[in-house]
Amino acid sequence: MSTHRFFRRALVASATLGATGLATAGIASAHVTADVYGSQPEKGGYGAIVLRVPNEEAQAGTVKLEVTIPAEYAISSARTKPVPGWNAEVTKNDVVSKITWTAQPGNEIPAGTTSYQEFAFTAGPLPEDVDTLVLPAAQTYSDGSVANWNQEAKGDEEPEHPAPTVELAEPSGDGHGHGGSAEHASTESEAAEDTQAAASTDTTARWLGGAGLAVGALGVGFGVGATLRARKQGRS
């Protein structure tokens, strides 16, 4: 076998393994997660949490998400952010025990593995003696199957169906702890989204401005060329 052919086969094999590794990593990471946009929720305070739900079934869409709030957290208040096409319900006795989002007909997360939806809520007061919130979630598909994301990690190994988790920060005393509120947490989350939207708008405006200058410069060039041509014809 020639050296050239050997290296070509080696490159093809490496590319195949790399692609397989990326695909496997994508599948492994496709589970319900809890994210925080803005300040990290603090112990004893209120926090804004966003649940990211990817669809994982090729032939069925996601029609419901249920998140269990462990009773030992003793969270007395929760408020959901509206999601177009979805109904939200907070189940509460003395403390909040569950939050459920249900898709209206035609608004489920589409079948396949390329779509996801985010569900935001605020909750508190958060427990003072817990470092990490564990929020077991049940994802129901249109074919009736249910994916339970309720396993806690042990050590460095991630379980097959990990529960969404949120790390809690120590109280800072700046209003995010005992002095915080659900309204404050919600406003903070919306402010983060507004900042992202403003940055996107500013970038678009700059791009349009640059395009306008370029078009203007072309127009001036065409005008000067036309004037020069007219002068030459007049002299002739």
N, C-alpha and C positions, 0 to 999 in steps of 0.2 A: 504494500500500500504506500502511495506517495505521501510525502510530508504534507503537501497542500491538501490532499483529500482527508488526511487524518485530522488536521486542524478544523476543516470545514465541518466534519461530522461532530467533533467535540463542541464546536460553537452551537450547532443545532441542538445537541443534547442538553447543553447548559441552558439554552433559551427555553426549551421545553420544560425542564425542571423548574426554572424560575417562574414561568407562567403558571405551572401547577401549584407552586408554593403560594403565589399571590391569590389564586382562586381559592385554595384551601383556607388561607388567612381570612379572605372575605366572608366565607361561609361560617367560619368559627366565630367571627366578631359580630355576626348578624343576629343580635338578640336585643331585647328591650333594655334600655339603659336610662339612667337618671343623670341629667346634666344641670349645671348651674350657669346662668348667664348673668354676670355681675358679681357682687360681693358674695363670698361664701357664707351660707347660713351659720348662725352662731348658736351655741348652746343657750337655752333659756329664751331665745328670741324667736322671730318669725323669719321664714325663708321662702324664696321663690324657687320652685323646682320644675324642670321640664323633662317629661318622659318622651324619649324617642323610640318609636315603634316601627321597625322595618317589617315588611311582609316577606314571608319565607316559603309560601306555598305556590307552586306553579299554576295550580288549577283552582285556587280559592283565595278570596280577599279577606282582609281583617274587618270584622263587623263590630267587635266589642273589646274593650280593655277594662279589666278590673284590677285595682291596686289595693292591697290590704295594708292598713295602718296598724301595726301591732299595738295591742291594748296597753302594754307596759310603757309605751311612749307617752300616754295620757295627753295626746294632742286634742285640744278642745275646739279648735277652729280650723276650717279649710275652705278655700274659695277657688273655684276653677275659672280659667280664662276661656271665653267662648271659642269653639272651633266650628267653623262653618260646616253645616251638614251633620253635626254630631250633637247628641243630647248628653248632658253631664248630670250626675246625681251624687250627692255626698250623703253617705249613711252615717248617722250619728245617734248614739244614745246619750250617755254621759260624756263620752269622748268619741272622736271620729274613728270609725272602724274600716271604712271602705270608700273608695271613689270609683265610680263606674262611668265610662264613656261608651255610648251606643250609637252606631252609625244610622242615619236616616237612609231609607231606600235609595240606592244609587250613589251613595257617598262613602262606601267602604274604601279602605286602602286597597288599591287594585291588586289582582292576582299577579303572581310573578315575584321576582326578587330584585326589582329595580325601584320600588316605591317605599316611602315611609311617611309617617305623620308624627307631629309633635303635640303633646298635651301638657299644658302648663297649669300649675296650681300653686297657691301659697298655703302655708300651714304653720301652726304654732299654738301656744308656746312650745318650742322644741325641747326635748328632754335635756337636763343638765348633766346627767351621769352617763351619757352615751357618746362615743366618739364617731360612730358610723351608723347612719340610718339604713336599715334593711327594709326594702319595700317590695315584698313578693307581688308578682303580677301574673295575671291569667289573660292570655291572648286568644280570643275566639274567632274562628274562621267561618266563612259562609257555608262550608260543607259540614259544620257541626263539630269539627275537631278543635281541641283546645291545647295550646302550648303553655305549660306552667313554668314561669321563670321564678323559681322559689328556692334555689339551692344557695347556701352560703359558702363562700370560699374558705378552704382550710389550707393554711400555709400559702405558698406561692402558686399553687396549681388552681386554675380556674375550673369550676365544675362545668358539666355539660349544659345545664340550664341555670345559669347564675341569676340571682335576684338583683334588681336594680339597687344601687347603693349611693348614699350621699355622705361625704365627710363633713363633720361639723367642726367649726372653728371655736376657739376659746372666746368667751365674751370680751369685747374690746372696750365696752363702756361708751361707745360713740353713738348709741341709738339703735344699733342693730341687735342688741341683746335684749334685756328685760324691757327697755324702753321702746323697742321696735313694735311694729304693728303689721297686720295683714295688708293694710292700705299702703304702708311704706314699702313693703316687700314687692307688692304688685307694681307700684310706681317705679321702683328701681329696675325691675325687669323690663317694663315698657320703655324706660329711658335708654337702656342698653340697646333695645331694638331700634329706637329712634335714631341713636347715634350711628348704628350700622346703615340705616336707610339714608341718613344725611350724607355719610361718606360716599355711598354709592351714587347719590344724586350729584354730589360735587364732582366726582370723577366723570360722570356723563356730561356735565356742563362744560368741564374743561376740554373734553374730547370734541364736543360740538363747537366750542369756541375755536379750537385749533383748526378744525375742518373749515370753519367759516373764514378764517384768515387765509387758509390755503386757497380757497375758492376766490377770495378777493384778490389775492396776488395773481392768480391766473387771469382774472378779468382785466387787471391793470396791464398785464403783459400783452394780452390780445389787443387792448386799446392802443397801446404804444405802437404795436406792429401795424395796425390798420392806419394810424396817422402817418407813419413813415412811408407806407406804400402809397398813400394818397398824395404825399408831397412829391414822390418820385414820378408818379403819373402826370402831375401838374407840370413838372419840369419838362417832361417828354413832349 
